[in-house]
């Protein structure tokens, strides 16, 4: 796409799921060659989102999805005619983007952290956009 803008296609398999996308962000970082700056990870969908959370225990993701269903139940007093209001609410709650610091060519994620694409209205084919922004302005001459 553009300079340091990367687009990926994701196929989700369930109505609600988290997909670990950390490897895609690392791939984009490697291709960009950026050593210092930020990575913006963006979801251009109104029924999906992006989050950062634990990658060591899959029950954490299960617990998050379960809690979101309690706060934003699939069946509710919703008026949206498509029947996916819960997905719009969950998307807004999780957010459409996350920003991660890049230092010495690496993402500054915690030991147990991963980036997740959050599907709330699947299965679908989704887009994921990653923008790598360098702060190495001094080397531009």
C-alpha positions in Angstrom: 0.0 0.0 0.0 1.9 3.1 0.9 5.3 3.6 2.5 5.3 1.7 5.8 1.6 1.0 5.6 0.8 -2.7 5.5 -2.5 -4.4 4.9 -3.3 -8.0 5.8 -6.4 -10.1 5.2 -7.7 -12.3 8.1 -10.2 -15.1 7.9 -12.1 -15.5 11.1 -13.7 -18.9 11.9 -16.1 -18.3 14.8 -18.8 -15.8 15.6 -16.5 -14.4 18.4 -12.8 -15.0 18.7 -9.4 -13.4 19.4 -6.7 -14.0 16.8 -3.1 -13.5 17.8 -1.7 -11.0 15.2 1.6 -10.3 16.9 3.5 -12.2 14.2 2.0 -10.0 11.5 3.0 -6.8 13.3 6.6 -8.2 13.7 6.6 -9.0 10.0 5.5 -5.5 9.1 8.2 -4.1 11.4 10.9 -6.2 9.8 9.9 -5.2 6.3 9.7 -1.5 7.3 13.3 -1.4 8.6 12.3 1.0 11.4 14.5 0.9 14.5 12.7 3.5 16.6 9.2 4.8 16.5 5.7 3.4 16.9 3.4 0.8 15.3 -0.3 1.6 14.9 -2.4 -1.5 14.5 -5.8 -0.6 13.1 -9.1 -2.5 12.5 -11.3 -0.8 9.9 -14.5 -2.6 11.0 -17.4 -1.7 13.3 -17.9 -5.2 14.7 -14.3 -6.1 15.4 -11.4 -4.5 17.4 -7.8 -4.7 18.6 -6.5 -5.4 22.1 -3.3 -6.3 23.9 -3.5 -9.1 26.5 -1.9 -12.2 27.9 -0.7 -14.9 25.5 0.4 -17.6 28.0 -3.0 -19.0 29.1 -5.8 -19.4 26.5 -8.4 -19.2 29.3 -7.7 -15.5 29.6 -9.1 -14.9 26.1 -12.1 -17.2 27.0 -12.7 -15.3 30.2 -12.6 -11.9 28.3 -15.1 -13.1 25.7 -17.3 -14.6 28.5 -17.2 -11.3 30.5 -18.0 -9.2 27.3 -21.0 -11.4 26.7 -22.3 -10.7 30.2 -21.8 -6.9 29.8 -23.0 -6.9 26.1 -25.2 -10.0 25.7 -25.8 -11.3 22.2 -29.5 -11.1 22.8 -30.7 -7.8 24.3 -33.1 -4.9 24.0 -31.4 -3.7 20.8 -33.0 -1.9 17.9 -30.3 -2.3 15.2 -32.0 -4.3 12.5 -29.0 -6.5 11.6 -29.0 -8.2 15.0 -25.4 -7.6 15.7 -25.6 -4.7 18.2 -23.6 -6.7 20.7 -20.7 -6.8 18.2 -20.8 -3.0 17.7 -20.8 -2.4 21.4 -17.9 -4.8 22.0 -16.0 -3.2 19.1 -16.4 0.2 20.6 -15.4 -1.0 24.0 -12.2 -2.8 22.8 -11.3 0.0 20.3 -10.3 0.0 16.7 -6.6 0.6 17.3 -3.6 0.1 19.5 -0.2 1.7 19.5 3.0 -0.1 20.4 6.4 1.5 20.9 9.3 0.3 18.7 12.8 0.4 20.3 16.0 -1.0 18.8 13.9 -2.7 16.0 11.6 -4.5 18.4 8.1 -4.1 19.6 8.0 -3.2 23.3 5.5 -5.7 24.5 5.5 -7.3 27.9 6.7 -10.8 28.4 3.1 -12.2 28.4 1.6 -9.7 26.0 0.3 -10.3 22.4 -1.7 -8.2 20.0 -5.1 -9.7 19.2 -7.6 -9.1 16.5 -11.0 -9.3 18.2 -13.8 -10.8 16.1 -17.4 -10.2 17.4 -19.5 -10.8 14.3 -17.9 -13.7 12.3 -17.0 -15.7 10.6 -15.8 -13.1 8.1 -12.9 -12.0 6.0 -11.4 -8.9 7.7 -8.7 -6.3 7.0 -5.9 -5.4 9.3 -3.9 -2.2 8.7 -0.5 -1.6 10.3 1.3 1.7 10.0 5.0 1.9 11.0 6.1 5.4 12.0 9.7 6.2 12.5 11.0 8.8 14.9 14.5 8.8 13.5 14.0 12.2 11.9 17.6 13.1 12.5 18.9 10.6 10.0 16.8 12.2 7.2 19.4 14.8 6.6 
